[in-house]
Amino acid sequence: MQDLISLSVPCKPEYVSVVRLAASGIANRIGFDFDSVEDIKVAVSEVCNKIVESRIDTNNSFVIDFIVYTDKIEIGVKFTGGYENLFGENEEFALAIIGAMVDEVSTEGIGDYSFMLSKNTRKD
């Protein structure tokens, strides 16, 4: 079974904290420990901040979907303009940091998403 929580977020820095709060509440609700909740918040914030920084037109928005399972969370991020070079020359480093905080990170064209982050509640 899965639940979907979807947010449409203006491309303005002041709304990244709303996404962090939502990620925290959702991750806490499905049983992640404190450190995992913090990791999820940081990973989501990093992606959202890069999207906001790269958008010149603040009238745009992006969509973040939290797909909630009993034992994991998937976070899909959709935005116009594509993924290409979002992190600039530090792309590999940025993705490595994000990947260290979640179990899986995928980029560009994962179904409808430009980013997909996934983290399991259990460590096997």
ZIPE-V545712 format. One record per residue. N is the residue number from 0. D_LAST is the distance of its C-alpha to the last C-alpha in whole Angstrom. Layout:
n=N d_last=D_LAST
n=N d_last=D_LAST
This chain:
n=0 d_last=21
n=1 d_last=21
n=2 d_last=23
n=3 d_last=25
n=4 d_last=26
n=5 d_last=29
n=6 d_last=31
n=7 d_last=34
n=8 d_last=34
n=9 d_last=37
n=10 d_last=37
n=11 d_last=38
n=12 d_last=36
n=13 d_last=37
n=14 d_last=35
n=15 d_last=31
n=16 d_last=31
n=17 d_last=31
n=18 d_last=28
n=19 d_last=26
n=20 d_last=27
n=21 d_last=26
n=22 d_last=23
n=23 d_last=23
n=24 d_last=24
n=25 d_last=22
n=26 d_last=18
n=27 d_last=20
n=28 d_last=21
n=29 d_last=17
n=30 d_last=16
n=31 d_last=14
n=32 d_last=15
n=33 d_last=18
n=34 d_last=17
n=35 d_last=15
n=36 d_last=18
n=37 d_last=20
n=38 d_last=18
n=39 d_last=18
n=40 d_last=22
n=41 d_last=23
n=42 d_last=21
n=43 d_last=23
n=44 d_last=26
n=45 d_last=26
n=46 d_last=26
n=47 d_last=29
n=48 d_last=31
n=49 d_last=31
n=50 d_last=32
n=51 d_last=35
n=52 d_last=36
n=53 d_last=37
n=54 d_last=39
n=55 d_last=42
n=56 d_last=43
n=57 d_last=42
n=58 d_last=43
n=59 d_last=40
n=60 d_last=37
n=61 d_last=33
n=62 d_last=31
n=63 d_last=27
n=64 d_last=25
n=65 d_last=22
n=66 d_last=21
n=67 d_last=19
n=68 d_last=17
n=69 d_last=15
n=70 d_last=12
n=71 d_last=13
n=72 d_last=16
n=73 d_last=17
n=74 d_last=21
n=75 d_last=23
n=76 d_last=26
n=77 d_last=30
n=78 d_last=33
n=79 d_last=36
n=80 d_last=37
n=81 d_last=34
n=82 d_last=31
n=83 d_last=33
n=84 d_last=33
n=85 d_last=32
n=86 d_last=31
n=87 d_last=34
n=88 d_last=34
n=89 d_last=31
n=90 d_last=29
n=91 d_last=26
n=92 d_last=26
n=93 d_last=25
n=94 d_last=23
n=95 d_last=21
n=96 d_last=21
n=97 d_last=20
n=98 d_last=17
n=99 d_last=16
n=100 d_last=16
n=101 d_last=14
n=102 d_last=11
n=103 d_last=14
n=104 d_last=18
n=105 d_last=21
n=106 d_last=24
n=107 d_last=28
n=108 d_last=28
n=109 d_last=25
n=110 d_last=27
n=111 d_last=29
n=112 d_last=27
n=113 d_last=28
n=114 d_last=24
n=115 d_last=21
n=116 d_last=18
n=117 d_last=15
n=118 d_last=12
n=119 d_last=9
n=120 d_last=10
n=121 d_last=6
n=122 d_last=4
n=123 d_last=0
